Amino acid sequence: MGQPVLKDAIAGATVVSLPGKPSDVLPLPAGPSKSIATRLVPLAKGALVNLLPPLITIALILLFWQIAASGPQSSLPPPTRIWEEAKDLITEPFYWAGSQDIGLGWRILVSLQRVAIGFSLAAVVGVLLGTLVGQSVWATRGLDPVFQVLRTVPPLAWLPLSLAAFRDSQPSAIFVIFITAIWPVIINTAVGIRNIPQDYRNVAQVLRLNQIEFFYKIMVPSAAPYIFTGLRIGVGLSWLAIVAAEMLTGGVGIGFFIWDAWNSSRLSDIIVALVYIGVVGFLLDRLVALIGHVVTRGTATN
Amino acid sequence: MSYLKIDHVDKRFQRGAATTEVLKDISLVIDKGEFVSIIGHSGCGKSTLLNIIAGLTPATTGCILLEGKEVNAPGPDRAVVFQNHSLLPWLTVYDNVALAVNKVFGGKKSKAERHDWILHNLDLVQMGHARDKRPGEISGGMKQRVGIARGLAMEPKILLLDEPFGALDALTRAHLQDSVMQIHAALGNTMIMITHDVDEAVLLSDRIVMLTNGPSARIGEVLDVRLARPRKRLELVTDRSYIAAREAVLKFLYERHRFVEAA
């Protein structure tokens, strides 16, 4: 919108060669003439371009599913039957009618709370341990092989041990989240610390920054993009682990809901719960990515 | 008593059983307020010598004396302007300089004094206008200006410049050379600059220290540049002593110590 105006001004200035006051020309016509409609149109266009393809995909999947699951021999319900059977779950995520008869929104919140505690612990401990491993050669030699072995243990394999140790399902579930999410945080933080450019270390040395100043003025900001990559992987893994852990520990979480529904053959409920889990997992990932984007602004560009 | 004394410095690197001698018996005395350039072919150990003076690399034998005292660790009394600017990309221009000022003058100056001192140094390199920009948003020459401001703001006894203009285009480089000359004239800092640019060395320096080729680089010659200051780039082009100094350095580099391995 503004460009032709600018061009005119420059062209005018060069041709007539007025004694250097192009600023008289510039601010005149632009700005206020823009109506809300002209601003909204490109915005709406952008939304349409980004939203239309996934909507079409979803519609096609639903259509295919409907056709495939409509036969008399079909063992899974088609979308129309899910809508009939589990309408209340879809439309009322936050209803409350007794201790086990609650909306999926509440269950998700309970699961999220566990993830929040376990994941926060994993983030703090993971960054500190990762810093140690990245900073010290001896810590790397001593700890890295142990980490590499432990990180391959599937989340649920920790559950019996953790139940035996804590004797309660709530801390056990949180521990499983913690032990699942911590490895990518440690490993990525260590890589980030190792990749701090020598130049930054030289700057710190010339300024005689002490260890603590070096940690939070140079190390953390410099390794932040790596740390957030680790956190993003970690939050995804936590969400994977909580559902499985809750299936076994029981309680109010979304994982137990699926197990409960399976035991009473409510397949439609399970499918609705899966959609909830997927959407929330997606949002969690985006949330951590967004925080990372805000915190590390400027770090990536040099 | 000399201001800075480089006293019989040797530097050897040990890798397994193999030892490479990079610098051999480097001795040099630098006076307060002097501008000294160290010139030599690439790989001859210029940067190693600067890092030894800065304390970032330890000398194998010999020592560095600053005002009679041995220095063997890095510190803000020997500020370094790094070749690739080394600004912290997550801090603004102002905060990059503030990091140094707050660390060095944290206990000595009030907050307002430090603020004024940061702005003063940014103005000195004509970067006051970009104080809220991040390094990623400014040009290479501007980044190097900020790097110089950060160095100056530490009020170092010696400012060490490690090929400060090496990565810049010729026009930007000329601008920055002029800025450094102005700052040197105004503040009278002692400066040591590493360079491989003959014109730059002659234009800026009081003395040019020429290193022979490595391994085991020595000081081959030291040339006094007796040109009156302030120096004007254009007037010097036809100046006889300028041409003579330039010729002396070129002859050293390309006749007596040709870099055989190059190209």
Interface residues (C-beta under 8 A of the other chain):
Chain A: P197 D199 Y200 N202 V203 Q205 V206 L207 R208 L209 E213 K217 I218 P221 S222 A224 T296 R297 G298 T299 A300 T301 N302
Chain B: A54 G55 L56 P74 G75 P76 R78 A79 V80 F82 N84 S86 L88 P89 W90 L99 A100 K103 V104 R134 P135 G136 M154
